[in-house]
Amino acid sequence: MNDFFNLCVHILKVSADFCGMTYQEINVWLFVIIHPVVTLVLFILWLISINKNRKLKTQIKTLHYEKK
């Protein structure tokens, strides 16, 4: 686990150097700004998917009952 953590820190440091940022700045961008935004977008897309699925199920039931 320590090796994996150290690898991640190394990747962040290299990324920070590449972007002209400090380790702390890239850490904030990734874990305070980007990650929550991506999580929120995925949550909203999940809710939209659930809503569409419910509508489709209702349409299928309606079509099934109309055929009888």
Distance bins in CASP14 RR format, pairs under 12 A and 6 or more apart:
PFRMAT RR
TARGET T0000
AUTHOR 0000-0000-0000
RMODE 2
METHOD distances of the structure
MODEL  1
1 7 0 0 0 0 0 1 0 0 0 0 0
1 8 0 0 0 0 0 1 0 0 0 0 0
2 8 0 0 0 0 0 1 0 0 0 0 0
2 9 0 0 0 0 0 1 0 0 0 0 0
3 9 0 0 0 0 0 1 0 0 0 0 0
3 10 0 0 0 0 0 1 0 0 0 0 0
4 10 0 0 0 0 0 1 0 0 0 0 0
4 11 0 0 0 0 0 1 0 0 0 0 0
5 11 0 0 0 0 0 1 0 0 0 0 0
5 12 0 0 0 0 0 1 0 0 0 0 0
6 12 0 0 0 0 0 1 0 0 0 0 0
6 13 0 0 0 0 0 1 0 0 0 0 0
7 13 0 0 0 0 0 1 0 0 0 0 0
7 14 0 0 0 0 0 1 0 0 0 0 0
8 14 0 0 0 0 0 1 0 0 0 0 0
8 15 0 0 0 0 0 1 0 0 0 0 0
8 23 0 0 0 0 0 1 0 0 0 0 0
8 26 0 0 0 0 0 1 0 0 0 0 0
8 27 0 0 0 0 0 1 0 0 0 0 0
8 30 0 0 0 0 0 1 0 0 0 0 0
8 31 0 0 0 0 0 1 0 0 0 0 0
9 15 0 0 0 0 0 1 0 0 0 0 0
9 16 0 0 0 0 0 1 0 0 0 0 0
9 23 1 0 0 1 0 0 0 0 0 0 0
9 24 0 0 0 0 0 1 0 0 0 0 0
9 26 0 0 0 0 0 1 0 0 0 0 0
9 27 0 0 0 0 1 0 0 0 0 0 0
10 16 0 0 0 0 0 1 0 0 0 0 0
10 17 0 0 0 0 0 1 0 0 0 0 0
10 23 0 0 0 0 0 1 0 0 0 0 0
11 17 0 0 0 0 0 1 0 0 0 0 0
11 18 0 0 0 0 0 1 0 0 0 0 0
11 23 0 0 0 0 0 1 0 0 0 0 0
11 26 0 0 0 0 1 0 0 0 0 0 0
11 27 0 0 0 0 0 1 0 0 0 0 0
11 30 0 0 0 0 0 1 0 0 0 0 0
12 18 0 0 0 0 0 1 0 0 0 0 0
12 19 0 0 0 0 0 1 0 0 0 0 0
12 21 0 0 0 0 1 0 0 0 0 0 0
12 22 0 0 0 0 0 1 0 0 0 0 0
12 23 1 0 1 0 0 0 0 0 0 0 0
12 24 0 0 0 0 1 0 0 0 0 0 0
12 25 0 0 0 0 0 1 0 0 0 0 0
12 26 1 0 1 0 0 0 0 0 0 0 0
12 27 1 0 0 1 0 0 0 0 0 0 0
12 28 0 0 0 0 0 1 0 0 0 0 0
12 29 0 0 0 0 0 1 0 0 0 0 0
12 30 1 0 0 1 0 0 0 0 0 0 0
12 31 0 0 0 0 1 0 0 0 0 0 0
13 19 0 0 0 0 0 1 0 0 0 0 0
13 20 0 0 0 0 0 1 0 0 0 0 0
13 21 0 0 0 0 0 1 0 0 0 0 0
13 22 0 0 0 0 1 0 0 0 0 0 0
13 23 1 0 1 0 0 0 0 0 0 0 0
13 24 0 0 0 0 0 1 0 0 0 0 0
13 25 0 0 0 0 0 1 0 0 0 0 0
13 26 0 0 0 0 1 0 0 0 0 0 0
13 27 0 0 0 0 1 0 0 0 0 0 0
14 20 0 0 0 0 0 1 0 0 0 0 0
14 21 0 0 0 0 0 1 0 0 0 0 0
14 23 0 0 0 0 1 0 0 0 0 0 0
14 26 0 0 0 0 1 0 0 0 0 0 0
15 21 0 0 0 0 1 0 0 0 0 0 0
15 22 0 0 0 0 0 1 0 0 0 0 0
15 23 0 0 0 0 1 0 0 0 0 0 0
15 25 0 0 0 0 0 1 0 0 0 0 0
15 26 1 0 1 0 0 0 0 0 0 0 0
15 27 0 0 0 0 1 0 0 0 0 0 0
15 29 0 0 0 0 1 0 0 0 0 0 0
15 30 0 0 0 0 1 0 0 0 0 0 0
16 22 1 0 1 0 0 0 0 0 0 0 0
16 23 1 0 1 0 0 0 0 0 0 0 0
16 24 0 0 0 0 1 0 0 0 0 0 0
16 25 1 0 0 1 0 0 0 0 0 0 0
16 26 1 0 1 0 0 0 0 0 0 0 0
16 27 0 0 0 0 1 0 0 0 0 0 0
16 28 0 0 0 0 0 1 0 0 0 0 0
16 29 0 0 0 0 1 0 0 0 0 0 0
16 30 0 0 0 0 1 0 0 0 0 0 0
17 23 0 0 0 0 1 0 0 0 0 0 0
17 25 0 0 0 0 0 1 0 0 0 0 0
17 26 0 0 0 0 1 0 0 0 0 0 0
18 26 0 0 0 0 1 0 0 0 0 0 0
19 25 0 0 0 0 1 0 0 0 0 0 0
19 26 1 0 0 1 0 0 0 0 0 0 0
19 27 0 0 0 0 0 1 0 0 0 0 0
19 29 0 0 0 0 1 0 0 0 0 0 0
19 30 0 0 0 0 0 1 0 0 0 0 0
20 26 0 0 0 0 1 0 0 0 0 0 0
20 29 0 0 0 0 0 1 0 0 0 0 0
21 27 0 0 0 0 1 0 0 0 0 0 0
21 28 0 0 0 0 1 0 0 0 0 0 0
21 29 1 0 0 1 0 0 0 0 0 0 0
21 30 0 0 0 0 0 1 0 0 0 0 0
22 28 0 0 0 0 1 0 0 0 0 0 0
22 29 0 0 0 0 0 1 0 0 0 0 0
23 29 0 0 0 0 0 1 0 0 0 0 0
23 30 0 0 0 0 0 1 0 0 0 0 0
23 31 0 0 0 0 0 1 0 0 0 0 0
24 30 0 0 0 0 0 1 0 0 0 0 0
24 31 0 0 0 0 0 1 0 0 0 0 0
24 32 0 0 0 0 0 1 0 0 0 0 0
25 31 0 0 0 0 0 1 0 0 0 0 0
25 32 0 0 0 0 0 1 0 0 0 0 0
25 33 0 0 0 0 0 1 0 0 0 0 0
26 32 0 0 0 0 0 1 0 0 0 0 0
26 33 0 0 0 0 0 1 0 0 0 0 0
26 34 0 0 0 0 1 0 0 0 0 0 0
27 33 0 0 0 0 0 1 0 0 0 0 0
27 34 0 0 0 0 0 1 0 0 0 0 0
27 35 0 0 0 0 0 1 0 0 0 0 0
28 34 0 0 0 0 1 0 0 0 0 0 0
28 35 0 0 0 0 0 1 0 0 0 0 0
28 36 0 0 0 0 0 1 0 0 0 0 0
29 35 0 0 0 0 1 0 0 0 0 0 0
29 36 0 0 0 0 0 1 0 0 0 0 0
29 37 0 0 0 0 0 1 0 0 0 0 0
30 36 0 0 0 0 0 1 0 0 0 0 0
30 37 0 0 0 0 0 1 0 0 0 0 0
30 38 0 0 0 0 0 1 0 0 0 0 0
31 37 0 0 0 0 0 1 0 0 0 0 0
31 38 0 0 0 0 0 1 0 0 0 0 0
31 39 0 0 0 0 0 1 0 0 0 0 0
32 39 0 0 0 0 0 1 0 0 0 0 0
33 39 0 0 0 0 0 1 0 0 0 0 0
33 40 0 0 0 0 0 1 0 0 0 0 0
34 40 0 0 0 0 0 1 0 0 0 0 0
34 41 0 0 0 0 0 1 0 0 0 0 0
35 41 0 0 0 0 0 1 0 0 0 0 0
35 42 0 0 0 0 0 1 0 0 0 0 0
36 42 0 0 0 0 0 1 0 0 0 0 0
36 43 0 0 0 0 0 1 0 0 0 0 0
37 43 0 0 0 0 0 1 0 0 0 0 0
37 44 0 0 0 0 0 1 0 0 0 0 0
38 44 0 0 0 0 0 1 0 0 0 0 0
38 45 0 0 0 0 0 1 0 0 0 0 0
39 45 0 0 0 0 0 1 0 0 0 0 0
39 46 0 0 0 0 0 1 0 0 0 0 0
40 46 0 0 0 0 0 1 0 0 0 0 0
40 47 0 0 0 0 0 1 0 0 0 0 0
41 47 0 0 0 0 0 1 0 0 0 0 0
41 48 0 0 0 0 0 1 0 0 0 0 0
42 48 0 0 0 0 0 1 0 0 0 0 0
42 49 0 0 0 0 0 1 0 0 0 0 0
43 49 0 0 0 0 0 1 0 0 0 0 0
43 50 0 0 0 0 0 1 0 0 0 0 0
44 50 0 0 0 0 0 1 0 0 0 0 0
44 51 0 0 0 0 0 1 0 0 0 0 0
45 51 0 0 0 0 0 1 0 0 0 0 0
45 52 0 0 0 0 0 1 0 0 0 0 0
46 52 0 0 0 0 0 1 0 0 0 0 0
46 53 0 0 0 0 0 1 0 0 0 0 0
47 53 0 0 0 0 0 1 0 0 0 0 0
47 54 0 0 0 0 0 1 0 0 0 0 0
48 54 0 0 0 0 0 1 0 0 0 0 0
48 55 0 0 0 0 0 1 0 0 0 0 0
49 55 0 0 0 0 0 1 0 0 0 0 0
49 56 0 0 0 0 0 1 0 0 0 0 0
50 56 0 0 0 0 0 1 0 0 0 0 0
50 57 0 0 0 0 0 1 0 0 0 0 0
51 57 0 0 0 0 0 1 0 0 0 0 0
51 58 0 0 0 0 0 1 0 0 0 0 0
52 58 0 0 0 0 0 1 0 0 0 0 0
52 59 0 0 0 0 0 1 0 0 0 0 0
53 59 0 0 0 0 0 1 0 0 0 0 0
53 60 0 0 0 0 0 1 0 0 0 0 0
54 60 0 0 0 0 0 1 0 0 0 0 0
54 61 0 0 0 0 0 1 0 0 0 0 0
55 61 0 0 0 0 0 1 0 0 0 0 0
55 62 0 0 0 0 0 1 0 0 0 0 0
56 62 0 0 0 0 0 1 0 0 0 0 0
56 63 0 0 0 0 0 1 0 0 0 0 0
57 63 0 0 0 0 0 1 0 0 0 0 0
57 64 0 0 0 0 0 1 0 0 0 0 0
58 64 0 0 0 0 0 1 0 0 0 0 0
58 65 0 0 0 0 0 1 0 0 0 0 0
59 65 0 0 0 0 0 1 0 0 0 0 0
59 66 0 0 0 0 0 1 0 0 0 0 0
60 66 0 0 0 0 0 1 0 0 0 0 0
60 67 0 0 0 0 0 1 0 0 0 0 0
61 67 0 0 0 0 0 1 0 0 0 0 0
61 68 0 0 0 0 0 1 0 0 0 0 0
62 68 0 0 0 0 0 1 0 0 0 0 0
END
